[in-house]
Amino acid sequence: MSKMKIAFQGEPGANSHIAIDEAYPDAEPMPCATFEDALSVISSGEADLGMIPIENSVAGRVADIHHLLPASGLFIIGEWFLPVRHQLMAVKGTKLEDIKSVESHVHALGQCRRVIRKLGVKPIVAADTAGSARDISERKDKSVAAIASRLAAKIYGLDILAEDIEDEAHNTTRFVVLAREAKWAAQGSGPLVTSFVFRVRNLPAALYKALGGFATNGVNMTKLESYMVDGNFFATQFYADVDGHPDDKGLAFALEELKFFSREFRIVGVYPGHPFRATFSEKLD
C-alpha cells in the first residue's frame, strides 16, 4: 500500500515538513517550489493532502494563501499548530565571529531580529528557511549563515551555532490541511471550527449588518481577513473562522443573516479545532 502524499511549500526540512511529520508521521512529504505549485498538485491528485501555513503569532498572515485558497476550490479538513524554533546554522567548522551575513525566509528573519542585531550581520531574504540551509551547504562559505529548523541542519549537514534564536517564545505557526473534497466534521464531535469566504453586497453598512448575526447569536469569530479581488478596490472578499458547526442553532442563524447581506458565500471547511486552541488566553484589563 502506497504512502499518503502531502504537499507543502518549501524544501525538505522546512517547518511545513516538520508539521507533516508531526501530524501525519506515516505520510510522504512532497516539497513544492511555491504555494501555487502545492495547491496545484493537490487539485490534480498528485498529492492526497496539503499542509499550508496560514498565519503566524509573530508575523501575522502568511503569503497570499487567503487569496489562493478560495480560488483553488480546495477544502480545509483540519488544522495544526507548530511552535517554531529557529536555529542559526552554518557549514561545519564555522564560528560565530566568521559570519558576515545570514539568509532565510523574510518571516524567519523578522522573527529573529534581536540576534541578528546583536551579531551585527546583514540579513538577506531567501525563498524559504530550508532552501537557505541547502544553499549555504552547497556554497560552503563560512561567512554566510542560515536561519532554519533543526531538521534542516541535520538534512544538509550544517553546524548549529546558536539554538532557539526566535525573539518570542510564543512564536507559533498555524497550518491548514487541504483536500480536494469537503469532509465536514460531525456535529457534536468536539470543539469545531467553520471557515468560510464571503463578499458583501455594495450597500451602506453591509459588513456591519452581515456580521451582526454572530454577535446576537453568541457565535465566537476567531478570525476575519479581508483582501481585494482581481485588483478591484471596490471588490473586497473576506475569509473568516468561527467556533462551531453550521448546523448549530446559533451559527445557522448567523450564517443565514450573513448570506442575506452577501453576494457570494462559500464554506471552505468544518473541522476539529486543534488542542493547541485550549492554550489560548486573553489578559484581562
N, C-alpha and C positions, 0 to 999 in steps of 0.2 A: 504493500500500500504506500503510495507516494505521500510525501510530507505536504502539509498545507503551506502555501507560499504567501508571505505577507510583504507587501511593497512598502518602502519608506524612501524618503528623500535624503540623499547623502551617501557617504562612503561607509564601508564596514567599520564599525567602531563608533559610529555616531550615536547620539543619545536616543534617537529613534530606534536604532538597532538594539540598544540596551532595553528599551521599553518592550520591544517584541520578545526578547529573551525572558523578561520577567513575566509578561502577560501570557505568552504562548511558548513555553520552553521547548516544545516538540516541533515547532514550525520552522520553516526555512526562510530567513530574511532575504528580501530581494531589493538590493540597492538601486536607486534611480537618480539620475542627474538632477532633475527638477521636480517640483510638486506636480506640474502638468504631466510629466512622464509617469509619476507614481499613480495619479488618478487614471491615466490612460490605460495602464496595464491591468488595473482593477476592472475598468469598464470592458476591456477586451477579453477578460477571462484568463490572461496570463498569470495573474495573481488572484488568490482567493479573497484576500482582505488587504486593507491598507492601515498603517499606523502613522497618523499625521498629527504633528503638533499644532495646536490651535491657539494657545496662549501661555504666557509665562508670568509668574508672580512678580518679576522684576521688570522685564522688558515689555510686557503687555502683549498685544496682538502679534501673532507670528505670520510674517509674509502676507500673501494675498489669499490665504486659504478661505476666508469668509466670502471672498468674491468667486473663487474657483469652485467651491463646494456646491452652491446652488446650480451652477451651470453644468456640473458634471453629471447630474442625475443619479448620483450615488446616495447611499443612506448611512446614517450613523447607527451602529448596533451596540456600541459600547464606548467606554472611556477609560483612560489610565492616567494616573498622576505619578510623575517621576521626579523625586528630589534630584536636582542637578548638582553634581560635584565636578568642578573644573580642576584639571591638573596642568601645571606648567611643565612642558617636556621638550627635550632636545636630543640630538644624536648622542650616542654613547661617548662618555669622556668629557662632555661639555660641563663647564662650571657656570654658576650664575653670573660671574663677572665677565664671561665671554660674550654674553648676549647683548646685541645691539637693537634687535627688533623682535616683535612677537606677532605671529599670524594666527587668525582664527575667524570664525563667523562674526559678523557685526554684533550680534546679540551677546556672544560669549565675551567679546572684548569689552562691551558695555557693562557686563556683569562682573568684570574683574578690574575695574578702573584703579582701585587703590594700589594693588600690587604692581600694576603697570607704571603708575606714577612713582611708586617707591623705587622701582628698579631703574627708572629713567630711560626706558626703552621705547622705541617707536612702534605703535600699533599699526598693523597692516590688515585690512579686511580681505578675507578669503571667502570662497564659496560656502564652506562648511567646516566644522571643527575637525572631523576625522580626515577630511581632504587636506587640511593644512598639516596634520600629522604625517600623512603619507608623503606630501610634498617635501617637507624638511628631511624626512628619512631618505628620500631619493637624492636630494641635493647634498646631503652630508656637510652642511655649512654650520659650523659651531657658533656663528654669530646670530643665528636665527632660531627662535624657539616657537613652539605652538601651544595653544590652549585647547585641550581636548579631554576626552574621557580616559579613565584608567584602562579601559578595554582597548582604546585606540593605541595607547602606549605599548600595550602587550602585542597587538597585531603587527605594528610597524617597527618593533624593536627599539623603542626610544627609552631614554632615562627620564624619570620624573624628578624634576629639580625642586619643585615646591608643590605640596599637596593641598587640595581643597581651598583654592585661592579665591573663590567667589566672594563678593562683597557682603552678600546677605545669606544668612543660614537658612532662611525660608525659601531660597531660590528653587522653585518647582515649576515644571512644565506639565501642562495638561494636554493629553493626546486624545484624539477621537479615532475609533476603529470604524473603517468604512467598508461597505459591502455593496454589491450590485443590486441585491434585493432587500426590501424592507423586512425587518424582523423585530416586531414590536414585543417588548417585554410584557408579560401578563400583568393585568391589573391586580393590585394587592400582593404582588410578589416581593415587596420590599420597597425601599426608597427608590423612586424612579425620576428620570429626567426626560422631559419632552423638549426637543429642539425643532424650531420652525423658522421659515423665512416668510416675510410679508412685505407688501408695498402699499402704503396708504393712498386713499383717493386724494386728489388735489382739491381739498376743501379746507377752510379755516379750522384750525384746532383739530384736524383729523387724527393726528398721532395721539393727542391728549385723550380724545374720545375713544380711540381704538384700544388704548391701554387702561382705560378706566375700569373695565370689567375685571381686571386682575386684582385691583385694589378692593373693589366692592365684594368680590367673591373669595377674598382671603388667599389668593394664589401668590406664592413667592417667586418673583422673577430674579434669577441669579445672573443673567447676562443679557445685555442689549447692545448690539453693534450696528452702526449704520455705514453704508458705503454707496457711492454713486454707481449707476447702471449705464454702461456704454458711454461714459464721459459726460452724461447729461446732468447739469447742475440741478435740474428740477425733478429728476427721477431717482429718488433715494430708496434703496432697499434696506431692510432690517433683518438681522439674524438675532434670535432670542433663545434662551434656555429658561425653562420654568420647572419647578418641582411638581411632580405628579403625573398621572396618566390622563390622556384626552377623554377617557370615559368617566373620570372622577367628576362628580356633580359640579363642583366649583370651577374646575378647569374647563369643563364642557361649556358652561355658561360664558366664561371669559373668552374662550375662543370663538364662540358664536357672535359675541359683540365685536371682537376684533375683525372677524370676516365681514361684518356689515359695513365697516369703515375702510376696508381694504379692497384694492382692485386685484391683488394677487396674494395667494396664501398657499403654503405647502409645508406639511410636516416632514422633516427630514430624518427624524429618529425618535424612538421611545425606548429607553434603555436603562439598565440598572445604574444607579449612582455609585461611583467608586467609594469604597470605605474611607478614603482619604478625606472625603467631604465632612465626615464626622469630626475632623480635627479643626474645621473652620470655627473661628470665634471672632467676635467683634468687641472691641474695647468700648465700655460704656463711659459716657461723659460724667 
